[in-house]
Amino acid sequence: MRLKRSQQYFKDQRLRIAIMAQAINLQVNGDRHTCATKLNLPDFLSSIGLNPRLVAVEYNGEILHRQFWPQTMIQEGDRLEVVTIVGGG
């Protein structure tokens, strides 16, 4: 039984290392973020708890029009500025 637990532990460790090897580091509003895999912009925004329909995004210093979001893949070192749209009067 002990050998099986040990084997499972090392299998889990290898999986964690493989996931971290694929991690992408980027900045969002000046804060460092890490995501495990490459995501498109709407999926990344959702993964950090934002509703993509309610934000505007500056991507690496340029305002990115919403029509380009689905094909924009988050890359290592990207810089995002995300502004939440607030309605009211």
C-alpha positions as CSV (number, residue, x, y, z in Angstrom):
1,M,0.0,0.0,0.0
2,R,2.8,2.4,0.9
3,L,4.4,2.0,-2.6
4,K,1.1,2.8,-4.3
5,R,0.7,6.0,-2.3
6,S,4.2,7.0,-3.1
7,Q,3.6,6.3,-6.8
8,Q,0.4,8.4,-6.7
9,Y,2.3,11.3,-5.0
10,F,5.0,11.4,-7.7
11,K,2.3,11.1,-10.4
12,D,0.5,14.1,-8.8
13,Q,3.8,16.1,-8.5
14,R,4.6,15.4,-12.2
15,L,1.2,16.7,-13.2
16,R,1.6,19.9,-11.1
17,I,5.0,20.5,-12.7
18,A,3.6,20.0,-16.2
19,I,0.8,22.4,-15.5
20,M,3.2,25.0,-14.1
21,A,5.5,24.6,-17.1
22,Q,2.6,25.8,-19.3
23,A,1.7,28.7,-17.0
24,I,1.5,32.2,-18.6
25,N,2.4,35.3,-16.6
26,L,0.8,38.6,-17.5
27,Q,-0.2,41.9,-15.9
28,V,-3.8,43.0,-15.3
29,N,-4.3,46.5,-14.1
30,G,-0.7,46.5,-12.8
31,D,-1.1,43.2,-10.9
32,R,0.7,40.0,-11.8
33,H,-1.6,37.1,-12.9
34,T,-0.9,33.6,-13.9
35,C,-3.1,31.3,-16.0
36,A,-2.4,27.7,-16.5
37,T,-3.0,27.6,-20.3
38,K,-3.4,30.0,-23.2
39,L,-6.9,31.4,-23.2
40,N,-8.7,33.8,-25.5
41,L,-9.5,37.2,-24.0
42,P,-13.2,36.5,-23.1
43,D,-12.3,33.2,-21.4
44,F,-9.5,34.8,-19.5
45,L,-11.7,37.7,-18.3
46,S,-14.3,35.2,-17.2
47,S,-11.6,33.1,-15.4
48,I,-10.7,36.2,-13.2
49,G,-14.4,36.8,-12.4
50,L,-15.2,39.6,-14.9
51,N,-18.2,39.6,-17.2
52,P,-16.7,40.3,-20.7
53,R,-19.8,42.1,-21.8
54,L,-19.3,44.7,-19.1
55,V,-15.7,45.7,-19.5
56,A,-13.4,47.6,-21.9
57,V,-9.8,46.3,-22.5
58,E,-6.5,48.0,-23.3
59,Y,-4.3,45.2,-24.6
60,N,-0.5,45.9,-24.6
61,G,-1.1,49.6,-24.8
62,E,-3.9,49.6,-27.4
63,I,-7.6,49.7,-27.0
64,L,-8.8,46.4,-28.4
65,H,-12.2,46.4,-30.2
66,R,-14.5,43.8,-28.9
67,Q,-14.8,42.1,-32.4
68,F,-11.2,40.9,-32.0
69,W,-11.5,39.5,-28.5
70,P,-12.4,35.9,-29.4
71,Q,-9.3,35.4,-31.6
72,T,-7.0,37.3,-29.2
73,M,-5.0,34.7,-27.3
74,I,-3.4,35.7,-24.0
75,Q,0.4,35.4,-24.3
76,E,3.3,35.4,-21.9
77,G,4.1,39.0,-20.8
78,D,0.8,40.6,-22.0
79,R,-0.3,43.8,-20.3
80,L,-4.0,44.3,-19.9
81,E,-5.9,47.3,-18.4
82,V,-9.5,46.4,-17.8
83,V,-12.1,49.0,-17.0
84,T,-15.6,48.0,-15.8
85,I,-18.5,49.8,-17.5
86,V,-20.8,51.3,-15.0
87,G,-24.3,52.7,-15.9
88,G,-26.2,55.3,-14.1
89,G,-27.5,58.8,-14.3
